[in-house]
Amino acid sequence: MQIRTTEGLLEGVHCDGYTVYKGVPYAAPPVGDLRWRAPQPPAPYEGVYRADHFGNICWQVLPKADQPIMGRFVKEFYSDPAFLPEMSEDCLYLNIWAPDDAEGPCPVAFYIHGGGFGGGFSSEIEFDGEEYCRRGMILVTINYRVNIFGFFAHPQLSEESPWGASGNYGILDQLAALQWVRSNIAAFGGDPENITVFGQSAGSMSTQVLVSSPLAKGLISKAIFQSGLACEETFLACPTLEEEEGYGGIFVDLAGVKTVEELRALPAEELLRLNGELGKVLWEKLGNGMVIVPCVDGYVLPESVRECYAGGRMAQIPYMLGSVIDDLGSSPENIAADEPGKTQAENIRWIRKVREVYGADAWLYFFKRKLPGDDWGAFHSAELWYTFGTLKRCWRPMEARDYALSREMLDAWTGFMKNGDPNNGACEGWRPYTDADPYTRIFE
C-alpha cells in the first residue's frame, strides 16, 4: 500500500492487519553545515520510498555488559543485533505502525525514547506498534539527536542562530517530527487533532519540555509521563543558555580547536570520543555528568521546566503519569518497602498544579511488578515491555499474569490516548488522583 506524503509516495511493509513504515525521514540529514542547526525539511522522494527498514540511530555509546549497573541493560534491551541499526549523524527518521481497516481517523501515539539525552533510539527491541494497531491506534516512534550532537551550545552557534541561541537541537528534532506527523498522519488514517505524546525517562522529560514550550502549542492533545518529571527536584538539570555555552566552551578546548567551523570539520566518531571526555570533566567539576541536556534558551524554553510548573504555564491538556518501584530518586528504603520515591512525589506535585490552575483531572499509576528471571525487581524501564506488548521478545520467563498485566496497561494507555480516560476494556475502576481521593492505579 502506497501513501502520499508531503515528500512523495511512501510504501511500507504489510503485516497481519496493519502496515509498518520504518525509517521515514522527517527532516534533512543534519550533516556537514547542518550539524548543530535546527532541522531542515526532508528532500522529496525520488520514485517510491521503500520504508522497509529502521533508519540510522544517532552516534552514542551503547552500554557494555561489564558495566556495574548499565551492563544489565545490555541483556535486557541491546543484545539482539536485529534491533541495532547503524550509527550516523543522518539519523532523523521515524517509524509508523498503522492499522489497515480502522473505523474513522485513528488517535495517534507519539513516543519519545529515553536514554538520559545521551543515547537511546526509536527501534529498540521493546518498542513495537502491533498492539496499538489492534486497539485502533497509530503508533509513531522517533529518533532525535542526542548527547553532543543534540545539545551542544556555544556562543558562536548562538551568534549564527536566527533566534540568538544554541543547544536544544534534539528538542527541535522532536518538534519537527511532531509537525511532520501532524501534516502527514491523515494519509495513514490518523487524526492530526488527537496526538498523544508520551515517553519514558528522558523521553518523559522531553515530553515535559514540549508541554512547557510555546513552540509545541496546538501540536499535542494529551501527554503521558513515565518515570521522568522535574517540578522541584533536579532530575532534569535544565541549565541556562550561558551555563550550557560554558560547557560547550570546555568541549571546544578539549577538541583543541577555536571555531565551530573547525568542529564541524571533525568526524562524528571523534566528537563522540570527545563527548565522553567532556562527561568526565563535568562530573569532576559539577558532580553531575547529565548536563548536556535541554537548556533555557529563550526560544524552545523561555523559562526552565520547573519555573513553568511553578507558574502553572504548562499546556492545558489531559495528563497521565506514574513511576516504578526502583525509579529515579528512590531510596533503598523505598525499594525495600515497595513504595514510591521522589519521582512519584513529583508526579503528585504536577497533578496538584494541574488541578489548581486548570481544575482538570489527571491520572496516577505505580508499577510494582517484579519481573521474573532475576532479582532486578521493578526497575527503571521495566514497564516498557508491558506498555508496548512485547513480552514475547523479552528473555525473561514471562508468566500468564504478565501477559494479562500487559493487556490491562495497553488498554489503559490507549484508552487515555483516545479520550483522556484510561478506563477501557481490561482496565476499569481507575479514578483521577485528588487530595480528597488520592487514588493510584497499582500495576503488579
C-alpha atoms as one frame of an Amber mdcrd trajectory, in Angstrom:
protein
   0.000   0.000   0.000   1.393   3.383  -1.028   0.863   6.578   0.972   1.291
  10.066  -0.429   3.196  12.308   1.961   4.438  15.865   1.585   7.657  14.407
   0.149   6.042  11.920  -2.270   4.968   8.279  -2.321   5.858   6.040   0.608
   5.494   2.256   0.789   5.649   0.230   3.982   5.607  -3.435   4.962   2.232
  -5.114   5.291   1.744  -7.342   8.327  -1.264  -9.146   9.791  -3.891  -6.406
   9.966  -1.530  -3.447   9.949   1.288  -1.849   7.980   4.577  -0.613   9.396
   6.569   2.181   7.771  10.153   2.074   9.021  12.843   4.696   8.661  10.715
   7.541   7.301  12.797  10.750   7.018  11.102  13.684   8.761  13.995  16.133
   8.266  17.097  16.541   6.150  20.237  14.760   7.382  21.887  17.143   9.920
  25.359  16.668   8.457  28.066  18.972   7.170  26.960  22.580   7.500  23.656
  21.393   9.067  25.474  19.927  12.080  24.225  21.893  15.136  21.486  23.671
  13.254  17.725  23.408  13.505  16.319  20.519  11.447  15.504  21.363   7.846
  12.688  19.880   5.690  13.424  16.491   4.114  14.075  16.213   0.388  11.279
  14.997  -1.915  11.321  11.266  -2.642  12.647  10.049  -5.950  10.079   7.493
  -7.082   8.535   5.422  -4.292  10.318   5.500  -0.923  10.553   1.960   0.482
  10.112   2.278   4.235  11.096  -1.308   4.988  13.955  -0.987   7.483  14.700
   1.097  10.549  16.762   4.234   9.995  20.182   5.036  11.372  20.457   5.996
  15.025  22.390   8.952  16.393  26.002   8.371  17.406  26.136   7.169  21.007
  27.977   4.818  23.341  25.862   1.739  23.980  26.039   0.090  27.423  28.672
  -2.607  27.881  27.952  -5.904  29.593  30.752  -5.469  32.147  29.453  -2.138
  33.476  28.190  -2.387  37.091  24.612  -1.135  36.551  24.185  -0.258  32.901
  25.567  -3.657  31.905  22.279  -5.239  32.883  20.529  -3.174  30.240  22.635
  -4.881  27.557  20.944  -8.212  28.216  17.580  -6.504  28.699  17.385  -4.293
  25.608  20.566  -4.300  23.484  21.647  -7.905  22.914  19.783  -8.592  19.635
  21.677  -7.188  16.612  18.449  -7.194  14.585  17.354  -4.180  16.646  20.652
  -2.266  16.455  20.761  -0.121  13.288  23.877   1.636  12.071  25.011   4.817
  13.830  25.181   8.018  11.814  24.548  11.726  12.053  21.979  11.049   9.337
  19.508   9.853  11.960  16.303  11.911  11.743  13.859   9.124  10.999  10.570
   7.964  12.450   8.517   4.765  12.309   4.752   4.418  11.888   2.528   1.439
  12.684  -0.964   1.929  11.200  -3.975  -0.443  11.273  -5.355  -1.429   7.885
  -9.102  -1.184   8.467  -9.699   1.163  11.383 -13.037   2.948  11.535 -12.627
   6.706  11.318  -9.425   8.674  11.957  -7.189   6.846  14.445  -5.812   8.528
  17.556  -2.028   8.846  17.341   0.503   7.736  19.989   3.780   9.655  19.551
   6.566   8.047  21.588   9.871   9.665  22.622  12.578   7.260  23.778  14.696
   7.695  26.885  18.438   7.394  27.356  19.467  10.331  29.533  19.624  12.627
  26.453  22.851  10.793  25.661  21.557   7.669  23.913  18.563   5.554  23.013
  16.693   5.140  19.749  13.258   4.514  18.284  13.713   0.890  17.193  14.823
  -0.694  20.454  13.613  -4.266  20.893  10.952  -3.317  23.457   9.165  -0.899
  21.108   6.512  -2.092  18.651   3.139  -0.890  17.420   1.233  -4.107  16.722
  -0.788  -3.990  19.949  -1.596  -0.320  19.383  -2.931  -1.137  15.927  -5.027
  -3.950  17.416  -6.657  -1.280  19.585  -7.385   1.124  16.717  -4.339   3.332
  17.306  -1.417   4.551  15.225   1.982   4.423  16.935   4.864   6.685  15.924
   8.381   6.315  17.373  11.138   8.797  16.559  14.891   9.218  16.560  16.352
  12.563  17.585  19.861  13.891  18.080  21.368  13.050  21.461  24.481  13.896
  23.510  26.838  16.444  21.947  25.091  16.147  18.568  21.749  17.172  20.050
  22.514  19.555  22.908  25.823  21.312  22.230  25.635  25.069  22.889  28.305
  27.665  22.180  28.391  31.466  21.769  29.437  31.082  18.125  26.436  28.866
  17.446  24.146  31.298  19.239  25.532  34.165  17.166  24.748  32.418  13.878
  21.264  31.335  15.023  18.203  33.324  13.802  16.904  33.421  17.394  20.258
  34.078  19.063  20.529  30.807  20.952  22.025  27.329  20.633  21.608  23.843
  22.063  18.214  22.112  22.148  18.690  20.638  18.667  17.319  17.316  19.918
  14.135  19.042  21.114  13.856  20.899  17.801  14.076  17.469  16.150  11.171
  16.256  18.280   9.167  19.324  17.278   9.975  18.772  13.598   8.841  15.144
  13.898   5.620  16.283  15.585   4.977  18.802  12.839   5.673  16.181  10.146
   3.218  13.799  11.799   0.583  16.498  12.106   0.959  17.332   8.394   1.001
  13.745   7.136  -0.708  11.371   9.549  -4.164  11.762   7.985  -2.827   9.953
   4.907  -2.096   6.943   7.166  -5.600   7.046   8.657  -4.612   9.104  11.688
  -6.238  12.063  13.403  -3.879  15.087  13.469  -6.083  16.670  16.136  -5.618
  13.738  18.526  -1.883  13.198  19.089  -0.743  11.990  22.498   2.942  12.489
  23.252   4.397  10.019  25.718   7.862   8.976  26.783   9.858   7.258  29.483
  12.803   8.624  31.499  14.475  11.260  29.277  11.556  10.736  26.894   9.224
  11.748  29.713  11.431  14.756  30.472  11.316  15.620  26.763   7.541  15.457
  26.946   7.646  17.902  29.866   9.868  20.218  27.809   7.378  20.083  24.934
   4.330  20.869  27.068   6.377  23.737  28.565   7.409  25.172  25.185   5.416
  27.742  23.189   6.716  26.076  20.020   4.570  22.994  20.684   1.348  24.928
  21.182  -1.522  23.198  19.382   0.528  20.124  18.448  -0.216  17.935  21.495
  -3.654  16.829  22.639  -2.620  14.709  25.671   0.592  13.649  27.441   1.847
  10.682  29.463   4.910  10.951  31.715   6.617   7.652  32.554   9.355   7.919
  35.201  10.706  11.358  34.478   9.487  14.772  35.642  11.079  17.839  37.230
   8.826  20.036  39.370  11.009  20.704  42.400  13.671  18.007  42.013  16.574
  18.334  39.569  16.011  15.134  37.595  16.266  17.408  34.552  19.049  19.925
  35.141  17.670  22.458  32.620  20.701  24.762  32.719  20.660  28.327  31.451
  21.950  29.073  27.964  25.007  30.743  29.494  25.768  27.621  31.547  25.308
  25.332  28.557  27.500  27.567  26.411  30.137  27.299  29.157  30.049  23.503
  28.924  30.344  23.922  25.162  33.446  26.055  25.674  35.052  23.207  27.606
  34.208  20.887  24.723  35.907  23.205  22.222  39.002  23.310  24.438  39.061
  19.509  24.641  38.881  19.368  20.847  41.884  21.683  20.550  40.137  23.993
  18.098  38.966  27.594  18.198  35.891  27.749  15.981  32.634  25.896  15.449
  33.571  25.547  11.788  36.627  23.554  12.810  34.377  21.378  14.976  32.031
  20.834  12.020  35.020  19.518  10.069  35.784  16.818  12.651  34.452  13.291
  12.056  31.478  12.193  14.127  33.474   9.417  15.802  35.906  11.986  17.176
  33.074  14.144  18.503  31.627  11.121  20.263  35.002  10.369  21.851  35.316
  13.983  22.979  31.775  13.812  24.364  32.987  11.053  26.685  35.910  13.209
  27.783  33.558  16.114  28.419  31.399  13.919  30.625  34.390  13.064  32.808
  35.398  16.722  33.141  31.870  17.833  34.024  31.494  15.034  36.561  34.677
  16.160  38.314  33.652  19.816  38.075  29.940  19.575  38.927  29.338  16.114
  40.343  26.803  15.678  37.546  27.531  14.289  34.100  23.971  14.760  32.798
  24.083  18.433  31.881  24.344  18.250  28.086  20.571  18.423  28.051  17.754
  20.845  27.127  18.588  24.372  28.291  16.694  27.597  28.869  17.500  29.173
  25.517  14.729  31.791  25.334  13.290  30.136  22.235  12.423  26.478  22.819
  12.296  27.192  26.552  11.729  30.796  27.635  11.971  29.540  31.225  13.014
  26.337  32.940  10.544  23.485  33.210  10.481  23.986  36.980   9.614  27.672
  36.555   6.922  26.760  34.038   5.497  24.228  36.503   5.614  26.682  39.426
   3.757  29.300  37.392   1.204  26.792  36.103   2.044  27.588  32.493   2.189
  24.009  31.159  -0.082  23.078  28.242  -3.734  22.770  29.236  -4.253  19.150
  28.181  -5.074  15.843  29.943  -2.190  14.149  31.763  -1.439  10.603  32.915
   1.752   9.888  34.838   3.481   7.397  37.070   6.624   5.616  38.208   8.032
   2.223  39.179   9.443   0.898  42.452  13.152   1.224  41.640  12.956   4.599
  39.926  14.838   7.890  39.729  15.304   9.180  43.256  14.010   6.047  45.001
  15.922   5.342  48.198  16.983   1.845  49.311  14.260   2.148  51.947  11.637
   2.967  49.294  12.718  -0.021  47.203  12.788  -2.426  50.161   9.269  -1.344
  51.161   7.913  -1.449  47.571   6.814   2.151  47.981   7.067   5.208  45.721
  10.022   7.569  45.916  10.870  11.060  44.710   9.653  10.550  41.133   6.143
   9.792  42.360   6.246  12.815  44.664   6.995  14.926  41.581   4.084  13.340
  39.759   1.724  14.244  42.579   3.006  17.839  42.564   2.232  18.053  38.846
  -1.281  16.676  39.340  -1.979  19.150  42.138  -0.764  22.045  39.981  -2.945
  20.963  37.050  -5.985  20.839  39.354  -5.074  24.182  40.922  -4.563  26.013
  37.623  -6.990  24.288  35.266  -9.355  22.437  37.577  -8.633  19.354  35.480
  -8.342  15.679  36.369  -5.090  13.754  35.981  -4.340  10.071  36.422  -1.612
   8.468  38.550  -0.168   4.934  38.409   2.518   2.922  40.185   4.175  -0.134
  38.597   5.120  -2.788  41.158   5.544  -5.985  39.137   8.923  -7.506  39.952
   9.930  -9.036  36.680  10.695 -12.779  36.642  14.107 -14.183  35.762  16.413
 -12.336  38.174  16.440 -10.130  41.266  16.266  -6.775  39.458  12.661  -6.189
  40.558  10.507  -3.397  39.139  13.454  -1.486  37.703  13.574   1.818  35.818
  12.278   0.968  32.292  10.730  -2.372  33.328   7.209  -1.292  32.376   8.138
  -0.776  28.715   7.761  -4.473  27.904   4.180  -4.178  29.177   3.141  -0.834
  27.700   4.249  -1.950  24.218   3.043  -5.546  24.496   6.422  -7.005  23.518
   6.844  -9.583  26.286   7.471 -12.383  23.760  10.684 -10.634  22.689  11.990
 -10.490  26.250  14.474 -13.076  27.525  12.599 -13.372  30.791  10.291 -16.352
  31.610   7.121 -14.291  31.471   4.014 -15.822  33.063   0.329 -15.714  32.183
  -0.163 -12.903  34.687   2.473 -10.823  32.880   0.524 -11.048  29.644  -2.694
 -10.159  31.484  -0.950  -7.168  33.092   0.333  -6.037  29.705  -3.191  -6.185
  28.244  -4.508  -4.144  31.164  -1.808  -1.500  30.766  -2.177  -1.311  26.987
  -5.934  -0.857  27.392  -5.286   1.949  29.901  -2.676   3.713  27.779  -4.732
   3.545  24.577  -7.963   4.402  26.382  -6.368   7.572  27.709  -4.967   8.372
  24.281  -8.373   8.033  22.690 -10.434  10.191  25.006  -8.418  11.233  28.061
  -9.748   8.433  30.285  -7.677   5.270  30.935 -10.728   3.189  31.833 -11.096
   0.874  28.862 -11.619  -2.854  28.419  -9.393  -4.742  30.856  -8.589  -1.546
  32.755 -11.590  -0.279  34.732 -12.191   1.498  38.022  -9.289   3.940  37.698
 -10.202   7.212  39.406  -8.433  10.560  38.961  -5.993  11.456  41.725  -7.207
  14.164  44.113  -6.197  15.155  47.635  -9.635  14.074  48.802  -9.333  10.756
  46.954  -5.615  10.066  46.389  -6.206   7.116  44.103  -3.196   5.483  42.464
  -3.651   2.666  39.959  -1.327  -0.150  41.004   0.047  -2.395  38.272   1.518
  -5.572  39.765
